[in-house]
């Protein structure tokens, strides 16, 4: 009974921290390659097919095993307007040499707090249960951002912005938080979790995405800034 949604998010953060530590020890050799695994890969096809491809792969794997227990099929359906947001985000950074101006307002921290307040007012839901999940998302975002949620052209900006042990969730905003949800289906497959708990967690993550969608015009930037990539050419590998 300990596989609650909150514990799942904590386990995710813990697992990711171990992977981060391993990657740090192995040095930056992976970043020297053209397509390092630590860079976020969100192109148009990725955004559109991320869920269906992942689901098909898991179904195929489950069929081959012939196991009676169903393999976790993590499904996070990103709303259409947020998919477009991801594509525009990818285009702005990788094709137009633009960056999200930092620090963002609202930050990831502030967005999570707003969601908690929204749920408390709307559903009268006990803040403790959903609050623990949001803590897990925050912790996981802070660990995952430098490893898998940045494009190459954003790395210098990250190094400049995250100093003195500042948490990324207090600097970055909705644009980078949304990228985390592209990665979550793949990452959740590595967590030991009961199907019923997984279903509840998925529902809560979907509800959070709907909240982002509802507040899209206020949470997301309508335009990125176009100066700092060119200023940091020494660190940009894919210009």
Secondary structure, 3 states (H helix, E strand, C coil): CCCCHHHHHHHHHHHHHHHHHHHHHCCCHHHHCCCCCCECCCCHHHHHHHHHHHHHHHHHHHHHHCCCCCCCCCCCCCCHHHHHHHHHHHHHHHHCCCECCCCCCCCHHHHHHHHHHHHHHHHCCCHHHHHHHHHHHHHHHHHHHHHHCECHHHHHHHHHHCCCCCCHHHCCCHHHHHHHHHHHHHHHCCCCCCHHHHHHHHHHHHHHHHHHHHCHHHHCCCCCECCHHHHCHHHCCCC
